[in-house]
Amino acid sequence: DANTAYTAAQKMISEDHIDAFIGPSLAASDAAVAPLANQAHVPMIAMAPYEYDPAKQPYAFNDAQPLSLMVSAVFTYMQAHGVKQIGYIGFSDGWGDQVLAATKRFAETDEIKILADERYARTDTSAEAQVLKLISVRPDAVMMGNSATPAALPVVALRHRGFKGTIYGNHGIVSPAFIKVGGAAVEGVVAVTSPVVVYDQLAENNPVKPVATAFMADYTKKFGPGSASPFAGYSYDAMLLLKNAVPAALKAGQPGTEAFREALRTALEATHGLVGVSGVYDMSPTNHNGQDARA
């Protein structure tokens, strides 16, 4: 809940006097917390593909793959599999809007026509009406702009109504919970994801493979097989980013001071070639994510 995130962030800044945030892990919560972090000069590493301008929010960073990068990969796959016309179904909120914007951008580039745009709320218990409208326009495939377990709702409805085309998702749907909730209906859904999810299938020369392999060994030893999701990886990468930046920041001031926080922000911005489990980070004053196709 974005309001709860805002209240928690206020408390951490004013009462706990924190030097950095890791999170939140939803775009809507990131949007609520970022103004507080920037006003207080507290670096924040969001764990969702939150869209922002580093010039206007210089203390905001994120370590999740940018939406444009991931949707581009989905459309490359669609094009390779002969998709010409799609229907879109997504959340009726900012995340649904962002995925749709990226979908429109790459659909135009790849000459794929969008036949319908349907929405539902994260808290809805049915998407049958929206799915009936989607099926009525006869798309080759469906692109989803949702995330986490509520993403299973339209998939189940589409299969229940006999839709045979491929259903595509973004990196927000990839989790054991989505598969558990969707059951047999989500078999065959195609989604782009973080390298850590398929760490054991990466090429031996992939720079992420050794870092992701070590992380997964430790994580599954503690929490059990099938326990890791991309978000576990994002929190780990956030710690790697901070660990990499703190030594430089300590040269400028002591923790708990504005001088330290400002130096921490500058050090994060100077991150170069840092290999995480989600990709390789090369940040700059104009790029507070720094990921490329290796993500």
Beta strands, then each sheet from edge to edge (+ up, - down):
strand 1: 21-22
strand 2: 44-46
strand 3: 60-62
strand 4: 85-91
strand 5: 113-120
strand 6: 141-145
strand 7: 166-169
strand 8: 190-191
strand 9: 274-275
strand 10: 280-281
sheet 1: 1+ 2+ 3+
sheet 2: 5+ 4+ 6+ 7+ 8+
sheet 3: 9+ 10-
end
